[in-house]
Amino acid sequence: KNCYFPPIKLKFKKSDLKETIFKGEKRLKLVLPCINQSDKNDNVIKEYIAYKIFEIISPYYFKVRMVDIEFEELKKNKSKIHLVKGFLIEDDERLAKRIDGKVYDRSVHPLQQDDLTSVRNAFFQFMIGNTDFSQAYQHNVKLIFVEKKITPVPYDFDLAGLVNCSYAIVSQIGDKDMGIESVTQRKFRGFKRDMALFEQVRNEFIEKKPEIMATIDACQSYFDNEKEFSVARNYVLDFFEIIANERKYKNQILDQARLK
């Protein structure tokens, strides 16, 4: 209700989807720029990049597809055309079916959720500078029961430091002070688990750095402002500098892991 272009939920009839790219879909969410300002499209692209990065990190992820949209805004006797970027996100039921799992609606403490995918999610959220999520409360995280494990799958990254929207503020989930003043400041919010698992995930990210950076570079032509692309790219590179440096890795990740 606070957005100029609010997100739209699309529902389809099976009979309308024959011979279309939407065949098999029932529901999709269309993500649009929230505010009608000069960097609106670039913000959408940066959030889209976050989804594509997680696709590299985990086998369990929401599929997304970039779209160009033309809106006609009617104002009395005049109309205005808006050309905006957006992306479609698959429905959670569709995701669960795709990975042979089921959506898990009950509350589960993060330490009872799958360790490996939880650590991957924590590293990813730290990478993109996102604190606006909670595995405990299923806030911007969907739990999927797959392979006899409860697995977190994140979504909704518009308040992340990587995106750095003008309206973004530091999240205060559960009245907890994050100890940071800007969304571009990183804060590790993962729980303390087996340190060998942390090291495994750390190495996974380092090994996947070329693929992650290539994914970002592949989106460069979508940006309206070259500077927005460069800032986003450098933001991710800063993350890799942290996990490659023993002191920074210990101070900013290992020592910050939560106990409760």
C-alpha positions in Angstrom: 0.0 0.0 0.0 3.0 2.3 0.4 4.4 1.6 -3.1 3.8 3.5 -6.3 4.0 0.1 -8.1 2.9 -2.5 -5.5 3.8 -6.2 -6.1 1.1 -8.1 -8.0 -0.1 -11.7 -7.4 -1.1 -13.4 -10.6 -3.5 -16.3 -10.8 -4.0 -18.3 -13.9 -6.6 -20.7 -15.3 -5.2 -23.9 -16.7 -7.2 -23.5 -19.9 -5.6 -20.0 -20.5 -2.0 -21.3 -20.4 -1.9 -23.8 -23.2 0.9 -23.0 -25.7 2.3 -20.3 -23.4 5.5 -20.0 -21.3 3.3 -20.1 -18.2 2.0 -23.6 -18.8 1.9 -25.5 -15.5 1.8 -22.4 -13.4 -1.1 -21.5 -11.1 0.2 -18.5 -9.2 3.1 -16.2 -9.6 4.2 -13.0 -7.8 5.3 -10.1 -9.9 7.9 -7.9 -8.2 8.0 -4.3 -9.4 9.9 -1.1 -8.3 8.3 0.2 -5.1 9.1 3.9 -5.7 8.8 5.8 -9.0 12.3 7.3 -9.0 15.3 7.4 -11.3 16.9 4.2 -9.9 13.7 2.2 -9.7 14.7 -0.3 -12.4 18.2 -0.8 -11.2 16.9 -1.6 -7.7 14.8 -4.4 -9.2 17.7 -5.8 -11.1 19.9 -5.9 -8.0 17.2 -7.8 -6.1 16.9 -10.1 -9.1 20.6 -10.7 -9.0 20.3 -11.8 -5.3 17.8 -14.5 -6.3 20.2 -15.7 -9.1 23.1 -15.8 -6.7 21.2 -18.0 -4.3 20.4 -20.3 -7.2 24.1 -21.0 -7.5 24.5 -21.5 -3.7 21.7 -23.9 -2.9 19.8 -26.6 -4.8 16.6 -25.3 -3.1 15.6 -21.8 -4.4 12.8 -19.8 -5.9 13.0 -19.5 -9.7 12.8 -16.0 -11.1 12.4 -14.5 -14.6 13.1 -11.0 -15.6 10.3 -9.1 -17.5 9.8 -5.7 -19.1 6.5 -4.2 -18.3 4.5 -1.3 -19.8 1.9 0.3 -17.5 -0.6 2.9 -18.6 -1.5 5.2 -15.7 -4.9 6.9 -16.2 -5.2 10.4 -14.8 -8.5 12.2 -15.5 -8.4 12.9 -19.2 -4.7 12.1 -19.6 -2.6 9.0 -19.5 1.0 8.3 -18.7 3.1 5.3 -19.9 5.6 3.7 -17.4 8.2 1.3 -18.7 9.6 -0.7 -15.8 11.7 -3.7 -15.0 10.2 -6.5 -12.9 10.6 -10.2 -12.3 8.3 -13.1 -11.7 8.8 -15.5 -8.7 7.4 -19.0 -8.7 4.8 -20.0 -6.1 6.0 -21.8 -3.0 3.8 -24.8 -3.7 5.3 -25.0 -7.2 8.8 -24.8 -5.7 8.0 -27.6 -3.2 6.6 -29.8 -6.0 9.7 -29.2 -8.2 12.1 -30.4 -5.5 9.8 -33.3 -4.3 9.1 -31.5 -1.0 6.2 -30.0 0.9 5.6 -26.5 2.3 6.1 -26.6 6.1 3.9 -24.0 7.8 4.6 -24.7 11.5 7.2 -22.7 13.5 10.5 -24.5 14.0 13.5 -23.2 15.9 16.4 -22.5 13.4 18.6 -25.1 15.2 16.1 -27.7 14.4 16.3 -26.9 10.7 18.8 -28.4 8.3 22.3 -27.4 9.3 23.9 -27.2 5.9 21.2 -25.2 4.1 20.9 -22.9 7.2 24.6 -22.1 7.2 24.4 -21.5 3.4 21.5 -19.1 3.9 23.3 -17.3 6.7 26.4 -16.7 4.6 24.2 -15.6 1.6 22.2 -13.1 3.7 25.5 -11.8 5.1 26.8 -11.5 1.5 23.9 -9.4 0.3 23.7 -7.4 3.6 20.2 -8.5 4.5 18.9 -8.6 8.1 15.2 -8.5 7.1 14.6 -12.2 7.6 13.9 -14.8 10.3 14.0 -18.6 10.0 12.3 -18.9 13.3 9.3 -16.7 12.4 9.4 -17.6 8.7 9.8 -13.9 7.9 11.0 -13.7 4.2 12.0 -17.4 4.5 9.9 -20.3 3.4 10.4 -23.7 5.1 10.2 -26.7 2.9 10.2 -30.3 4.1 12.5 -32.1 1.6 14.6 -35.2 1.9 13.4 -35.7 5.5 14.8 -32.3 6.5 13.3 -28.9 7.2 15.0 -26.6 4.7 15.0 -22.7 4.7 14.5 -21.0 1.3 14.8 -17.2 1.4 13.1 -14.6 -0.6 12.3 -10.8 -0.7 15.6 -9.0 -0.6 14.6 -5.4 -1.4 15.9 -4.2 2.0 19.3 -5.7 1.6 22.5 -3.6 1.4 23.2 -5.0 -2.1 20.0 -3.4 -3.3 20.3 -0.3 -1.0 16.9 1.2 -1.9 16.2 4.7 -0.7 13.5 3.5 1.6 15.5 0.7 3.2 16.0 0.7 6.9 17.7 -1.7 9.3 15.2 -4.4 10.2 14.2 -4.8 13.9 12.8 -8.4 13.9 11.6 -9.4 17.4 12.6 -6.0 18.8 16.2 -7.0 18.6 18.8 -4.3 18.0 21.0 -5.3 15.1 23.8 -3.0 16.2 24.1 -1.4 12.8 22.9 1.9 11.5 22.7 1.3 7.7 21.5 -1.6 5.5 24.9 -1.5 3.7 26.6 -2.5 7.0 26.8 -6.3 7.2 25.6 -8.3 10.2 25.9 -12.1 10.4 22.7 -13.5 11.8 23.3 -17.2 11.6 23.4 -19.5 14.6 26.5 -21.2 16.0 26.8 -24.7 14.5 29.6 -27.2 13.8 32.6 -25.2 12.8 33.5 -27.8 10.2 30.2 -27.0 8.5 31.1 -23.2 8.5 34.4 -24.0 6.9 32.7 -26.2 4.3 30.3 -23.5 3.3 33.0 -20.9 3.4 35.0 -22.9 0.8 31.8 -23.5 -1.3 31.4 -19.7 -1.6 35.1 -19.2 -2.5 34.9 -21.9 -5.1 31.7 -20.5 -6.6 33.1 -16.9 -6.7 33.8 -17.0 -10.5 30.3 -18.2 -11.2 28.7 -15.7 -8.9 30.6 -12.8 -10.4 29.8 -14.0 -13.9 26.1 -14.0 -13.0 26.4 -10.4 -11.8 28.3 -9.4 -14.9 25.7 -11.0 -17.2 23.2 -8.5 -15.8 25.3 -5.4 -16.5 23.5 -4.5 -19.7 20.2 -4.3 -17.8 21.2 -1.4 -15.7 20.3 2.2 -16.5 23.1 3.6 -14.4 26.6 2.1 -14.8 27.5 3.3 -11.3 24.7 1.3 -9.7 26.1 -1.8 -11.3 29.6 -1.1 -10.2 28.6 -0.4 -6.6 26.6 -3.6 -6.4 29.4 -5.6 -7.9 32.0 -4.2 -5.5 29.6 -4.9 -2.6 29.7 -8.6 -3.4 33.5 -8.5 -3.9 33.8 -7.0 -0.4 32.1 -10.1 1.0 34.7 -12.3 -0.7 37.4 -10.2 0.7 36.0 -10.9 4.2 35.7 -14.6 3.9 39.2 -14.9 2.4 40.8 -13.0 5.3 41.1 -15.0 8.5 40.9 -12.1 10.9 37.9 -10.5 9.2 36.2 -13.9 8.8 36.6 -14.6 12.5 35.5 -11.2 13.6 32.6 -10.7 11.3 31.2 -14.2 11.0 32.5 -16.8 13.5 32.4 -14.5 16.5 29.0 -13.1 15.5 27.2 -16.5 15.3 24.2 -16.5 17.6 23.5 -18.8 20.5 19.8 -18.1 20.8 
